[in-house]
Amino acid sequence: MRINLAGVFVDDQQKALRFYTETLGFQVKHNIPLGEYAWITVVSAEDPEGTEFLLEPDAHPAVRPFLKAIVADGIPSTSFAVDDAQAEYERLVEKGVRFVQSPTDLGTVVTAIFDDTCGNLIQIMEEKPQP
């Protein structure tokens, strides 16, 4: 068994698609219109055949209150692996991304958290080499 698909709920799929591709650098895997919404997935440019990331509309009535609560508590919706958290932080800040937590050394990992402009906090995480 392997993970095929993961994702986040977004308040605007087209805005999310622009952010995740133009700002973060992911590539579109699927963009299939389905009436008012679409089936939109992106993949890492480093692993285009890897796990797809779904940009799911937040249309269900339970989603917005849930997201508002976890954002208020500073909880990320998901985490992306990076090789160098500081370098990725600097790259994204240059692109205008707003971080709510700058790179923080937590011992075995370095993490930072940003606002994806679509209703979520997203964590980036660098695993540190262990002895």
C-alpha positions in Angstrom: 0.0 0.0 0.0 1.2 3.5 -0.8 -0.1 7.0 -0.5 -1.5 8.2 -3.9 -3.3 11.4 -3.0 -3.4 14.0 -0.2 -4.6 17.5 -0.2 -6.1 20.5 1.4 -9.4 22.3 1.3 -9.1 25.7 -0.4 -11.5 28.7 -0.6 -10.8 29.4 -4.3 -9.5 26.6 -6.5 -8.1 28.9 -9.2 -6.3 31.1 -6.7 -4.9 28.0 -5.1 -3.8 26.6 -8.4 -1.8 29.8 -9.1 -0.3 29.9 -5.6 0.7 26.2 -5.6 2.2 26.3 -9.1 3.5 29.9 -9.7 4.6 30.6 -6.1 5.5 27.2 -4.7 6.6 25.6 -7.9 4.4 22.5 -8.1 3.2 21.2 -11.5 -0.4 20.6 -12.6 -1.1 16.9 -12.9 -4.9 17.1 -13.4 -7.3 20.0 -13.9 -10.6 18.4 -14.9 -13.7 20.7 -14.8 -16.6 19.2 -12.8 -19.4 21.8 -13.0 -18.8 24.6 -10.6 -15.5 23.0 -9.3 -12.7 21.0 -10.8 -10.5 18.0 -9.9 -7.2 19.8 -9.5 -4.1 18.0 -8.4 -0.5 19.2 -8.4 2.8 17.3 -8.0 6.3 18.1 -7.0 8.5 19.2 -9.9 11.1 17.0 -8.3 8.8 13.9 -8.4 6.2 14.3 -11.2 5.1 10.7 -10.8 4.9 10.9 -7.1 2.0 11.6 -4.7 -0.6 14.0 -6.0 -1.8 16.9 -3.9 -5.5 17.7 -4.3 -6.8 21.3 -4.2 -10.3 20.5 -2.8 -13.0 23.1 -2.7 -14.1 24.0 0.9 -17.8 23.9 -0.1 -18.9 21.5 2.6 -20.5 23.5 5.5 -18.2 21.8 8.1 -15.0 22.8 6.4 -14.7 26.5 6.9 -15.4 26.5 10.7 -12.9 23.7 11.1 -10.2 25.4 9.0 -10.8 28.7 10.8 -10.3 27.0 14.2 -7.1 25.2 13.3 -5.6 28.3 11.6 -6.5 30.3 14.8 -4.6 27.7 16.8 -1.6 27.8 14.4 -2.0 24.2 13.2 -0.7 23.4 9.7 -3.0 21.5 7.4 -0.1 19.6 5.9 3.7 19.5 5.7 6.1 19.5 2.7 9.6 18.2 2.9 12.5 20.5 1.9 16.2 20.0 1.8 17.0 23.3 3.4 14.3 25.1 5.4 16.2 28.4 5.6 16.8 28.6 1.9 13.2 27.7 1.1 12.0 30.2 3.6 14.1 32.9 1.9 13.0 31.9 -1.6 9.3 32.0 -0.6 9.6 35.3 1.3 11.1 36.9 -1.9 8.0 35.7 -3.7 5.8 37.5 -1.2 4.8 34.5 0.9 3.7 35.4 4.5 5.2 33.2 7.2 3.6 32.8 10.6 6.6 30.9 11.9 10.1 31.5 10.6 12.5 28.6 10.5 12.7 27.0 13.9 15.2 24.3 15.0 13.3 21.6 16.9 16.2 19.3 17.4 15.7 16.6 14.7 13.9 18.9 12.3 13.7 22.6 11.2 10.2 23.8 10.4 8.6 27.0 9.2 4.9 27.7 8.6 3.3 29.9 6.0 -0.2 31.1 4.9 -1.2 29.6 1.5 -3.6 32.5 0.9 -6.4 29.9 0.4 -7.4 29.2 4.0 -4.5 27.0 5.3 -1.3 27.1 7.2 1.3 24.9 5.5 4.5 23.7 7.2 7.8 23.1 5.5 10.2 20.7 7.2 13.8 19.8 6.9 15.0 16.6 8.5 18.4 17.0 10.1 21.0 14.3 9.8 21.1 12.1 12.9 24.2 10.6 14.3 
